[in-house]
Amino acid sequence: MSAEENVQIMRRWFQEVWNEGRTETIHELFSSEGVAHGQESPEAELCGPAEFEAFVKKTRGAFPDMKLAVEDVFATADKGVLRWSGVMTHTGNTMDMPASGRPVRLRGITLVRFAGGKVVESWDNWDQLGMLQQIGAVSPAVAA
């Protein structure tokens, strides 16, 4: 696919999956053999659309008002990079901790590899510790 088509896939993914919670988009755009690295923790892997869908449901369950903004995006014929920021409120209990009601601001970078018009591999780097500190699950003193 062209670089522009891959940019559109990444924009669509962030809008439909993260901002709108449309999990059917995961099954449409994420390869059945796809692997996503770094979503739940720096070393974790999510394999296939079903595992990624479960992660999205858990995350959006904790932060149902999640809004992610695409800050920068560029691609080649087989890879793309997207820098994003997000704002949300921790109002759900789906992350194994009670809802705090606290607002959260995040930033992250996503690298994607494409094949056959689908995401076949992705790597995410985002401020997981900062999110835990903002919802009160980890104190800044403990993190230091």
C-alpha positions in Angstrom: 0.0 0.0 0.0 1.1 3.6 -0.4 2.4 5.7 2.4 -0.7 7.9 2.3 -3.0 4.8 2.6 -1.0 3.7 5.7 -1.3 7.1 7.2 -5.1 6.9 6.7 -5.2 3.4 8.4 -3.4 4.8 11.4 -5.6 7.9 11.7 -8.7 5.7 11.3 -7.5 3.3 13.9 -7.0 6.0 16.5 -10.3 7.7 15.7 -12.5 4.6 15.5 -10.8 2.2 18.0 -9.7 4.5 20.7 -11.9 7.6 20.4 -15.2 5.8 19.4 -14.7 2.4 20.9 -15.5 0.6 17.6 -14.0 -2.8 18.2 -15.1 -4.1 14.8 -12.4 -1.8 13.3 -9.8 -3.9 15.2 -11.0 -7.1 13.3 -11.0 -5.2 10.0 -7.5 -3.6 10.3 -5.5 -5.9 12.6 -4.1 -9.1 11.0 -5.2 -12.4 12.6 -1.5 -13.1 13.1 -0.8 -9.5 14.3 1.3 -8.8 17.3 1.1 -5.6 19.4 4.0 -4.9 21.7 4.0 -2.6 24.8 0.3 -1.8 25.3 -0.3 -3.3 28.8 3.3 -3.1 29.9 6.6 -2.5 28.2 7.3 -6.2 27.5 3.7 -7.4 27.0 2.4 -8.7 23.7 -1.2 -8.9 22.4 -1.6 -11.5 19.7 -4.4 -11.2 17.2 -7.6 -9.1 17.1 -9.4 -10.8 20.0 -6.6 -10.1 22.5 -6.3 -6.5 21.3 -10.1 -6.1 21.6 -10.0 -7.3 25.2 -7.3 -4.7 26.0 -9.3 -1.9 24.3 -12.4 -2.9 26.3 -10.5 -2.9 29.5 -8.8 0.4 28.8 -12.0 2.2 27.6 -13.9 0.7 30.5 -11.5 2.5 32.9 -11.5 5.6 30.7 -14.8 5.8 28.8 -14.3 9.5 27.9 -10.9 8.8 26.3 -9.9 11.2 23.5 -6.6 10.7 21.7 -5.3 13.3 19.3 -2.9 12.5 16.5 0.0 15.0 16.8 2.2 13.8 14.0 2.0 10.9 11.6 4.1 9.7 8.7 4.5 6.4 6.8 6.3 4.5 4.1 5.0 1.6 2.0 5.3 -0.8 4.9 5.7 1.2 8.2 4.3 4.2 9.9 4.9 6.2 13.0 2.3 8.2 15.0 2.8 10.5 17.9 -0.3 11.0 20.0 -1.6 12.7 23.1 -4.7 11.9 25.2 -7.0 13.2 27.8 -9.4 11.1 29.8 -10.9 10.6 33.3 -10.5 7.4 35.3 -14.2 6.6 36.0 -14.3 2.8 35.5 -13.1 -0.1 37.6 -11.8 -2.4 34.7 -8.1 -2.0 35.4 -8.1 -4.0 38.6 -8.3 -0.8 40.7 -11.3 1.3 41.8 -12.2 4.3 39.8 -10.4 7.4 41.1 -12.4 10.1 39.2 -9.1 11.7 38.4 -8.2 13.3 35.0 -5.3 11.9 33.1 -3.1 13.3 30.4 -0.9 11.0 28.3 1.5 11.1 25.4 2.8 8.2 23.3 4.4 7.0 20.1 3.2 4.1 18.0 5.2 2.4 15.3 3.3 0.1 12.9 4.3 -2.4 10.3 1.8 -3.1 7.5 1.3 -6.0 5.1 -1.6 -6.6 2.8 -3.5 -3.5 4.0 -3.5 -4.6 7.6 -1.5 -4.0 10.8 0.8 -7.0 11.3 2.9 -5.6 14.1 3.0 -2.6 16.3 5.1 -1.2 19.1 3.8 1.3 21.6 5.7 3.5 24.0 3.6 5.6 26.3 3.8 7.0 29.9 2.3 4.1 31.8 3.9 5.1 35.1 2.5 8.7 34.7 -1.0 7.3 34.2 -0.7 5.2 37.3 0.6 8.2 39.3 -2.2 10.4 37.9 -5.0 8.0 39.0 -3.3 7.5 42.5 -2.3 3.9 42.0 1.4 4.7 42.5 2.7 7.7 44.5 5.4 9.8 42.9 7.6 9.2 45.9 7.4 5.4 45.3 8.1 5.8 41.6 11.3 7.8 42.4 
